[in-house]
Amino acid sequence: MKHVYGWLLLTPAAILLVGFTHYPAAATLFDSFFSTGTAVRPSRFVGFGNYAALAEDPIFWQVLGNNLWFALGTIPTAMALAMVMALWVNQRLPARALVRMAYFTPTVLPMIAVANIWLFFYTPQIGLLDKLGALLFGAPSHNWLGDPDLVLPATMVMVVWKEAGFFMIFYLAALQSLPPELEEAAKIEGASRWYFFRRVTFPLLMPTTLFVLVNATINSFKLVDHLFILTKGGPDNASSLLLYYIYQVAFSFFDTAAAATLTVVLLVLLAVLAVAQFLLIERRVHYR
Amino acid sequence: MKSVAGLIAAVLLAAAAPARADVELTFYYPIAVGGPLTKVIDGYARQFEKEHPGIKVNPIYAGNYDDARIKALAALKAGQSAPLSVLYSIDLYELIEQDVILPWDDVATSAADKAWLKVFYPALMMNGIYKGKVYGIPFQRSTIVLYWNKDAFKEAGLDPEKPPANWNEMAQMAAKLVKKDARGNVERWGVMVPSTGYPYWMFQAFARQNGHDLMNPEGNRTNYAHPDVIAALQYWRDLGAKHKVMPQGTVEWGTLRQAFTEGKTAMMWHTTGNLTAVKDTAKFPFGVAMLPASRQRGSPTGGGNFYLFKKTTPEERKAALAFVKWLTAPERAADWSMATGYVATRPDAYETPKLKAYAAEFPQAVVARDQFKFATPELSTFQTGRVRKLLDDAIQASLTGQKTPAAALKAAQQEADRLLKPYR
């Protein structure tokens, strides 16, 4: 009788999890071994054919490279900024709630709205960046989103701005759970603030850092909403990311088999990254 | 999220349908829920219902063209009936390959109906006909025109009533229109042609003007690498790289209208769909002209057509025909064109008193119509998404200087040949 009760309690969550996570993942893996079917040409088993085709797709490699640069460019910066902001707003300062709110605001805004705002920041000549540049330095107009060398960094800046406030909340929560005696003891011992941060605060924040790192990594592969508004992946795929490419392949090219294959690649990539992060960093994390 | 909202809207609409309606006509319509056009469409639907008791019309607003196509196809797979939809005119081959649409010739069998299939501008039918049968009835259709700022022309010592008629003139006039500040930074560009969003569409105009279409009517062959087509891309690139009258790199589609109305470019190529918005926001007199010619004039059409789905009952097909005929009647087509800036789809709509009066007061509104004789269908082939993106990437790679036009277009043509070989 007890079993039944337990299973009944589990059922709703289990149904949702299987229906919306496990089944689609398994179905995607299955689909990646078949060709895309049409009314004229039904789908057939092709083994690893889709994977071989993917390996020969230059856009896939370009997009994967973009995504790695995007991750490298956004994650460390956003995390460092988040930690600095958290330390700053954890102190006693005037209008503290207001400052915290200001840092958190970008997180609350939907990415589509953010991208629409930044589109006008980046617009040549009439955009905020160019107007400021001309006013302060007499700088010429830059085609921020129309230059393949500038477009990816430009989207990275926006994402760092958007993400840092979110990660700050986690650091802030962690900082507030640190016992105040540690700081008092350090003061009595005459430790400098930098020394205290390096030897006490930072190590104690490691569990949070791991958590944030995992989330930031996932987000850097998951956040592509801005591309729909800002660049559509252009010019010539210079700002395209893996998930956006999956969307294009699935819904613009209607090539469901190739999209399933790309999705499997993305899932494997994320799984490997997550496992690696846990294994490598776990050793350096002090859980209390 | 949008699809969830659409689904909820669909369920609510279905639940709210009164039992007396014999035929229910659900159709997907590619605009965002709550946009200003939804009111116009809702108004048409209510009026049609009043005049045709027994038919209930349910428009479902489904976002952009891609969203609408995805939702309409998903609904079909799920067995829901949506006898009718407005979808992208260039989705034709995709829908035929999926085997989900029916030619209008199959339902328009009476003499009057057959005549109706021929009332539209031929230029607008080119994207709707496959193997001699009409699959797409033009509804919200646009084309590219040249907008010019008359004040800027005056300031540059040019005749403000005379837009460039050919490529040379455009480059020369644009050079005079470029304005620099004391530091040598450009304050106003001569001309801008957008190259994000729909680069292939703009490029079709250049290619056509230089004498060539980019695909064949069967949709299984592209013509990206012809020397004249390469020369067309070279001209586009030269506007920025050689003549320095357009910014280097790509020009954003979404903010170009603001750049024009803020006076940051003296001329722009843009869709007629922007006409009403430019009219409302420009603080200077502006003109609208046909695009300039190289060997000939040319501009592609674009926009949405009415498609009839295969999975329908005979009653639904009849109701769909009645509704589309009613919506495309001259009076309505005129009304629709004035409300939106889309072109009226048939010549007799321009003969209606209200559109005549509107055109007399705002002659910019009829330029698109006059350009129809030089129109070419929008790029559409089998595997259309991929084949189009190959061209988009090639254009952007040349405009940003990463590849030469010849190298970029030849590579795109080679890849397009590989994709289209099975359809020949």
Interface residues (C-beta under 8 A of the other chain):
Chain A: T38 A39 V40 I59 L119 F120 T123 P124 Q125 I126 G127 A134 G138 A139 P140 S141 N143 L145 G146 D147 P148 I229 T231 K232 G234 P235 D236 N237 A238 Q248 F251 S252 F253 F254 D255
Chain B: D66 I70 E94 E97 Q98 D99 V100 R183 G184 N185 V186 E187 S195 T196 G197 P247 Q248 G249 T250 V251 E252 G254 T255 Q258 A259 E262 K264 Q383 G385 R386 K389 D392 D393 Q396 A397 L399 T400 Q402
